[in-house]
Amino acid sequence: MSKYPNTFLGKKNFANIIGSNRYLSASNRLIDFGWLNNGKSANIIEYDLKSKQQVFNVELTGLPSGGYVYRAERFSLYPTKHTYGINE
């Protein structure tokens, strides 16, 4: 088995025109298969090379015409540099 997930995901995750790959850390990658099923779906996977496991996998389906996923980014749901007070 290869160290990258796209070599074992098969034809289901082959996106020949739109997608992206991001280095998140020394071992994690965020891979966007952005144009699947003739642009009707997309798949975004975070993969840990050390554990050889998927950390995150979301399949977006029913995308409208032109609604493909051009690029994926990872953001924290809760910003770490902000504190919340009673009056906020």
N, C-alpha and C positions, 0 to 999 in steps of 0.2 A: 504494500500500500504506500502511495506517495504521501509526503508530509502535507500536501495541500488538498483541501476537500474537493475542488473541482475535478480532480482526476477520478473520483469514485462516485460523484453525484449523477453521472450519466447524462443522457440526452435531455432529460427533464430540465436540467439547469444549464443548457447551452444557450447563451445569448450572443449572437454573432455581431450585433451592432451597438448595443448600449450596455454599459456596466462600469463598475469601478472596483478598485482594490485599495484599501488603506492599511498602513501599518499603525496599529494602536499602541503596541508596546513591543518589547523584544520577542514576545511569543504570540501575541494576538493579532489577527487580521480581520478586517471587515470587508466582506465581498458582496458586491451588488450585481446580481444578474437582472438587469433592468428591463430587458425586452424579451419576454418569454411568451409563447403561445400567440405569435403574431401581434405582440404588444398588448395583449389582454391581461397579462399578469407579470409579476416580478417576484424575486426572492432575495432577501437580504440575510446573510449569515455571518455571525462572528465565530471565528474558529481559533482555538488555542493549540498552538503547535506542540507545546510541552506535553499536555495531557492527551492530545489528538482527539479532542472532543469539541462538539459544537456548544458554544456558550449561549448563543441566541440564534433563532431561526424564525423569520416571519415571511409568510407568503401572502402577497397582495394580489387579490383576484378581482375580476369584474371592472378592471380599469377602463375608463372611457377612451375613445379615440384620442391619441396624443397624450394619454395619461401615464405613460411609462415612467420608470424611476431612473432618472439620468445619473444621479450620484447619491450615495448614502453617506451620512455622517453620524457619529456617535456623540450624544450629548447627555449630560447628567440631568436627571429629572429634577433634582434638588441642587441648586447651586451651592457650592461649599463656601463661597466668599460673602454670603449675605446672611445677616442675622435678622430674625423676625421679632418684632416687639408687639406689645399689646395694642398699640394704636395703628398698626399697619394692616 
